[in-house]
Amino acid sequence: MTPAINMAKKHKIDFKVHEYQHDDSNEAYGLEAAQKLGLPAEQVFKTLVVSLDNQSLAVAVVPVSAMLSMKLMAKALGVKKAQMADAAAVERSSGYVLGGVSPLGQKRRLATVIDASARQFECIYVSGGKRGLDISLKPDDLQRLLNAKFTDICA
């Protein structure tokens, strides 16, 4: 069990676990998940941790087929600047390894923004907390669990 799965169970939300064989040579983790699970890339979401004004961290949940807009992410959180967080800071803050960072069950709860495109799906897929493991759940359940907001944050 990962902290992500434990969090979903604890809050009694409806979710399913999807495992696949991760290829260690593949660093396009989200696209690999979509391909191996036979899903449209727009329905599989990656978890990105960003630094806000070089002071705090936040989480962006965006489709693996899209790029995060730093300008829109900063605007969504009311700061001047957002940039990708340093890998060590991501692992320290989340408790997960890169490629397995889940929006659920992170060591520290961070402000979270989910791209509004998630709402077009009955369920979306996010990392389950390790490479080769995704969970599917309703976008509104993810939003509620994380006290996140939906807004357009893709470039």
C-alpha angles and dihedrals in degrees: 000000000000126000088252093057092042090053093050091048094046091054092044096232122159110255141144130217119229120190128190136170107267116216107222091211091059114088095173088089099171096045089048090054092050092048096045093045091046094238134139109262089232090065096050114078130203125213114229125184116211135189115234117213086332089285111086141012131242137180128241120194110199137159113273087233092061140066122235113242107223090198093055092044091052090048092049090056097038098244133124100236140021125184135167111282120240112267094240091052090050093052093043094049099041102034089226133107119245110273090032101058109135123195086224127073098013117165090241122034108234133188105273133202122190118200109252091234088078089075092068090069129073087218135007131202123235133169114285092212105279139052111278094026127096132167127209121215142149113282091231091054090052090048092049095047092051098035083233131159130231117228139136107276102153124107 
